[in-house]
Structure formats: C-alpha cells, structure tokens
Amino acid sequence: RLWEEAIQKWYTDSYTSHLDYLNLAETTKPTKKELAHNISVIYDRTCLSSRVNLRNFKLLLEENHNLEKRIRNLESSVKTLSSLFIENKPLTQSEV
C-alpha cells in the first residue's frame, strides 16, 4: 500500500504530471523547448511504467514462490497418503 502511495505522490508532484504531449505534427518547426517538453513527459511516463512493471513482476514472483511451496506440500501429502494406502490395502477375495 505504501508503495502505491509513493508512486502516486511522485506522479502527482512531478512537474510534468499534468502536462500532455505537444502535437508536433501540426507544427512546421518545433522549438527546442517543445521537443524538450515532449522528451520530459515521455521520460516521466516511462519511469512510472517501469516502476509499475517492476512491482507487478515482484508480485508475480511472490505468488509463484507461494504456489511452488504449496505444490511441495501437496506432493508430500500425496506421498504420505499413498504409502498409508499401500500399508493398509484391504485384502482381495483371492487373498482371503
């Protein structure tokens, strides 16, 4: 939760957070300031995207780790149940 709040604060306080891309397609010769502005906006959004992707990747790794642990526990339980079943296997009619 704190991580999400930190991202939101960073994005809100960023000087380019409320800026949009300038449509340079309609401008015949964009100024250096306009180009720098667009680069700055793109950079901020790329940084934000990277942070979000890293967080999602971390969550996926944690979930994968938990699932692997659960699978190991289930495999152990199945092995124990199999051995108990083999030990306590009921006699067949021919064995009686």
C-alpha positions as CSV (number, residue, x, y, z in Angstrom):
1,R,0.0,0.0,0.0
2,L,2.8,2.4,0.9
3,W,4.5,1.7,-2.4
4,E,1.3,2.6,-4.4
5,E,1.0,5.9,-2.3
6,A,4.7,6.7,-3.0
7,I,4.1,6.2,-6.8
8,Q,1.0,8.4,-6.7
9,K,2.8,11.1,-4.7
10,W,5.8,11.0,-7.1
11,Y,3.5,11.2,-10.1
12,T,1.3,14.0,-8.7
13,D,4.3,16.1,-7.6
14,S,6.2,15.6,-10.9
15,Y,6.4,18.8,-12.8
16,T,5.3,17.0,-16.0
17,S,2.4,15.1,-14.3
18,H,-0.3,17.4,-15.7
19,L,1.3,18.1,-19.0
20,D,0.2,16.5,-22.2
21,Y,2.3,15.7,-25.3
22,L,2.5,18.6,-27.6
23,N,1.2,17.8,-31.1
24,L,4.3,18.5,-33.1
25,A,2.8,17.1,-36.3
26,E,1.0,20.3,-36.8
27,T,4.0,22.5,-36.0
28,T,6.1,23.2,-39.0
29,K,9.3,23.7,-37.0
30,P,9.1,22.7,-33.3
31,T,11.3,24.6,-30.9
32,K,13.9,23.0,-28.7
33,K,11.7,23.9,-25.7
34,E,8.8,21.9,-27.2
35,L,11.0,19.0,-28.0
36,A,12.5,19.0,-24.5
37,H,9.0,19.1,-23.1
38,N,7.9,16.1,-25.0
39,I,11.0,14.2,-24.1
40,S,10.5,15.1,-20.4
41,V,6.9,13.9,-20.5
42,I,7.9,10.6,-22.2
43,Y,10.7,10.1,-19.7
44,D,8.4,10.6,-16.7
45,R,5.8,8.2,-18.1
46,T,8.4,5.6,-19.0
47,C,9.8,5.8,-15.4
48,L,6.4,5.4,-14.0
49,S,5.6,2.4,-16.3
50,S,8.9,0.8,-15.3
51,R,8.1,1.1,-11.6
52,V,4.7,-0.4,-12.1
53,N,6.1,-3.2,-14.1
54,L,8.7,-4.0,-11.5
55,R,6.1,-4.1,-8.8
56,N,3.9,-6.4,-10.8
57,F,6.9,-8.6,-11.5
58,K,7.7,-8.8,-7.8
59,L,4.1,-9.7,-7.0
60,L,4.2,-12.5,-9.7
61,L,7.5,-13.8,-8.2
62,E,6.0,-13.9,-4.7
63,E,2.9,-15.7,-6.0
64,N,5.0,-18.2,-7.9
65,H,7.0,-18.9,-4.8
66,N,3.9,-19.5,-2.7
67,L,2.5,-21.8,-5.4
68,E,5.7,-23.8,-5.5
69,K,5.7,-24.1,-1.7
70,R,2.0,-25.3,-1.8
71,I,2.8,-27.8,-4.6
72,R,5.7,-29.2,-2.5
73,N,3.3,-29.6,0.5
74,L,0.7,-31.3,-1.7
75,E,3.2,-33.7,-3.2
76,S,4.4,-34.6,0.3
77,S,0.8,-35.2,1.4
78,V,0.1,-37.4,-1.6
79,K,3.2,-39.4,-1.0
80,T,2.2,-39.9,2.7
81,L,-1.3,-40.9,1.7
82,S,0.0,-43.3,-1.0
83,S,2.3,-45.1,1.5
84,L,-0.5,-45.3,4.1
85,F,-2.9,-46.7,1.4
86,I,-0.3,-49.3,0.4
87,E,0.3,-50.4,4.0
88,N,-3.4,-50.7,4.8
89,K,-4.5,-52.1,1.5
90,P,-7.6,-54.3,2.1
91,L,-7.3,-58.0,1.2
92,T,-8.7,-59.1,-2.1
93,Q,-11.1,-62.0,-2.3
94,S,-8.5,-64.4,-3.6
95,E,-6.1,-63.4,-0.7
96,V,-8.8,-64.4,1.9
